[in-house]
């Protein structure tokens, strides 16, 4: 299985790149699939890597807004790679 995935967020053509490197999860938000530099970048330990907050995926303290279908895709990919996500209240 690939340890890198690019997922369209469903918002303004942005793409979220998730990558697993050793004990960490990296997330980078790109303006488009063709952009070379990320708009935002975060990293977190795999043990406490991801949270879902409403329609956002939170990695390393940064929240990445996503369409609900794409959020489910990211959560499934993380789960398949042994990274558990937790749900927190949307208003948190």
N, C-alpha and C positions, 0 to 999 in steps of 0.2 A: 504494500500500500504506500502511496505517496505521502510524504511528510510535509507537503506544501500544497496549498489549495488557494485558488483565487475565486472569490464568490462575489458576483454583482450584488450590491446592497439593495437595488431596486429604488435608489434615491439619486436623482441627478446624474446617473451614469457612473456613480462611484463604485469602486471595487475594493473589497476587503481581502487582503492576503493574510492567511494564517500559516504559520510555519512552526514545526516542532524541532527544536535543537537541544539535544541532551535533556536536561531537567527543566527546560523553559519553553514557554509558548510565546511566540512573537506575533504581533498583529500590526499590520500597516494599512492605512486607508489611503487609496489612490484616487485622484480625480477621475481617471479613466483607466481602461485596461492598457493603454499605451503610454501612460505617464511613467517616468523613470524615478521620480522622487515622491515619497509619501507626503500626504498632507498632515497625517498624525501617525505616530509610532508608539507602541507600548510593548512591554515585556512583563511576564509574570511566571512564577514558579508553576510547574505542572500540577502540583498538589493543591494550589489555591488559584488556579488559572482563570476560570471563567464563571461569570454569573449572567443570568438573564434578568433584565429589568424591563418589563413591558415589552416593547419591540426593539430593545437595545441589547447588544452583546457587550459585556463589560470585561475587559482584559487589562490587568495592571492599573486599574483605577480610571481608565478612559472608557467612555461609553460610545459604542458605534451603532448609530441608528440603522435599522434594516427593515425591509419588508418582512412580514411574518413568515412567508414561505422560505426566504433566504436565511432567516434566523434559524429556522428548523434545520435547514441544510447544514449550517455551520455547527450547530449543536450535535447533530448526528455524526458529522465528520470528527469532531473533537472526541465524542464518546467512542467511536471506532478506534481511536488512537489512545484510549485510556485516560482521557482528560474529562473528568466529571464536571458538569455545570450545575449550578444551583440556581434556584428561582428566588428572587427577592421581590418585595412589593413594588409595583410600578411607581408609587409616589416616593420611594426611598431616595 
